[in-house]
């Protein structure tokens, strides 16, 4: 057993996220949580349950049946080991595991399903010694083991077992010739299992529909496709069909709000049915899968819209969160690297966790468990590939922590995190501010192979280092502008384009009234804010003020007025200052704007138009006191001089930096730091402008162990300058990363954190997946959180 102290890297990530701010919290190393999670036992000792349900014991252990391995030794005098069926028990929190042979030949038992405390399994027809083909069904109950044999002519390929109470399951079949769905009712009667064939549904379908039990007498078949290709590339069905097992008849059900295939479904405690994700006509194979969700109501017999999931996924399954049975569903085993969670009572979604990568084929097994106050999860992934390598035996097993939302108004409790596995790049990080937590918003998440999809997820980390979930945005977006106004949060702009989507409509502004209300607060779309999604918007020192750079030249002051509930803010705008030069963001050089404590505003970075011409107007000509008006013209080029706007709105230029362009950050003190990659020695060069002396000075070049060319990001944490990057020391197993801090007194880079090498194998399988956020200690005893997305 080893201590979990460092994350496994997200080696699949390839892009650099925008420089992210961190947060500062007074916290000692002793407060940081160190949890020991035992590694998963070897496959020989414990075959992981593949694509199946499992029982959960009162102590958190999981139980399932599986066949033991069979092989014959090279020495013919040695007997072969029989292939039998065994009952496995494993407690992920303690590592304890056991096997109890059931004394039954395993044969080729296929996916099992849990019905209460019972487990059902079945085989395909197999050739018996008597040359009579049969297939078998096995029912494991706490008291007995019942095995029943049936003739082969009653068998069609069974695609899914759907539990109907504890003593019956529906075996969903599809005729291989007609492709018509059909099924069998398997029912326990005393010590026997009875088989009742059900009629065919005369409709051609692929195997991408969903099946769910509405109650113990009705089955609903949901959506799917009838075309040659998967993923709603051709026809995608919104229709549903209901099979009444008592009268043995199919009838048309209500239509969904949109056609979808490969969706996840779950029956909720009130009898309603959740349908989420999958592929749709709007999000087919390629651009998809989808984030949309809907709910079938048993009262109205209609599908009703739900808020979208935080991340898109398909081929997923729903599991009750441990300790939250009947209240919180976890959506896992799908294509996405994200784990979505659904709060049943509030009908709200949030991101519960993430893996370092998704999988085109989905995963084999998802096992959430509790250890102390923290919820964790194991997932056994399928090997990646184009349909030819869907094996679960590769045992690519990963561990991650799961986030939970806070109850409205609850005191901050729970474990302190060393890292958060965010699993995405292009997310925006908002720094902690007093009682308000840091927020990681939006971004892009891997969904298998070369697919990366936009995320609407929001993660919070408070000043003590406790991470928790917030409700997801309405609109997924990458690199949005995230602003804190009072107790609320504004999200402005961001990108929603991809290789499949160009010229997308501008994303609306979203508003969260409070981060202290848990899932009771929802993101709402604000229609009339006046804020331009393409403009730079930054907060003022006052809690209700914003600065907006409009049309690359004008700085507006914006006052945000909120009522007692903060549910409907209003925006009052006024023109304040005019830049001396038009300025816009360009590639890695983003425009930065910050108001200082003395009321001055610094605007730096990007590229500028250095030529200005005066505009004639009759007002200026007749009134000598009227201010002159100018417009910038000419080519855009890298800036060397940033602008300093006095409290009265008059702008002036700084002294020129030694090198043009570069990536820029502004410290709270007003110091402007620029990083340049185009240097003669190939290393990053840094220079800093002092707002008091108005002079530039060179800072130490980047650490020699930083890999260049490579992925890196610079961030400002208060008055600290942090650098996160790949290291030159590469290993066959992973790309190592590190975080450095600039010591301004000694003009040197000090290493705060580095990633250790992790070799694959069961002895290291308890190392959690790569961190999206890393918490590091600073010399003054505070801590900072740095975004590692894209490095």
Secondary structure as UniProt FT lines:
FT   STRAND          3..4
FT   TURN            11..12
FT   STRAND          24..26
FT   HELIX           29..31
FT   STRAND          35..36
FT   TURN            43..45
FT   STRAND          55..56
FT   TURN            58..59
FT   STRAND          62..67
FT   TURN            76..77
FT   STRAND          84..90
FT   TURN            92..94
FT   STRAND          97..105
FT   TURN            107..108
FT   STRAND          113..115
FT   TURN            116..117
FT   STRAND          118..122
FT   STRAND          126..127
FT   TURN            129..130
FT   STRAND          133..140
FT   STRAND          145..151
FT   HELIX           152..154
FT   STRAND          158..163
FT   STRAND          168..174
FT   TURN            176..178
FT   STRAND          180..189
FT   TURN            190..191
FT   STRAND          192..198
FT   STRAND          210..213
FT   STRAND          218..222
FT   TURN            231..232
FT   STRAND          240..244
FT   TURN            245..248
FT   STRAND          249..252
FT   STRAND          260..261
FT   STRAND          264..267
FT   TURN            269..270
FT   STRAND          273..276
FT   STRAND          279..280
FT   TURN            282..283
FT   TURN            285..287
FT   STRAND          293..297
FT   TURN            298..301
FT   STRAND          302..306
FT   STRAND          317..320
FT   TURN            322..323
FT   TURN            325..327
FT   STRAND          328..332
FT   STRAND          338..343
FT   TURN            344..347
FT   STRAND          348..354
FT   TURN            360..361
FT   STRAND          363..371
FT   TURN            372..373
FT   STRAND          374..381
FT   TURN            393..394
FT   STRAND          396..402
FT   TURN            408..409
FT   STRAND          419..420
FT   STRAND          424..425
FT   STRAND          428..430
FT   TURN            434..435
FT   STRAND          438..441
FT   STRAND          444..446
FT   TURN            449..450
FT   STRAND          452..455
FT   STRAND          458..461
FT   TURN            463..464
FT   STRAND          467..470
FT   STRAND          481..485
FT   TURN            486..487
FT   STRAND          488..492
FT   TURN            499..500
FT   STRAND          509..512
FT   HELIX           518..520
FT   STRAND          524..526
FT   TURN            533..534
FT   STRAND          536..539
FT   TURN            543..544
FT   STRAND          545..550
FT   TURN            551..553
FT   STRAND          554..561
FT   STRAND          570..578
FT   STRAND          583..584
FT   TURN            587..588
FT   STRAND          592..595
FT   TURN            597..598
FT   STRAND          601..604
FT   STRAND          607..615
FT   HELIX           618..622
FT   TURN            624..625
FT   STRAND          629..638
FT   STRAND          643..645
FT   TURN            647..648
FT   STRAND          651..653
FT   STRAND          663..666
FT   TURN            668..669
FT   STRAND          672..676
FT   TURN            680..681
FT   STRAND          685..689
FT   TURN            691..693
FT   STRAND          696..699
FT   TURN            704..705
FT   STRAND          712..717
FT   TURN            718..719
FT   STRAND          720..727
FT   STRAND          737..743
FT   TURN            744..747
FT   STRAND          748..754
FT   HELIX           762..764
FT   TURN            765..766
FT   STRAND          773..777
FT   TURN            779..780
FT   STRAND          782..787
FT   TURN            789..790
//
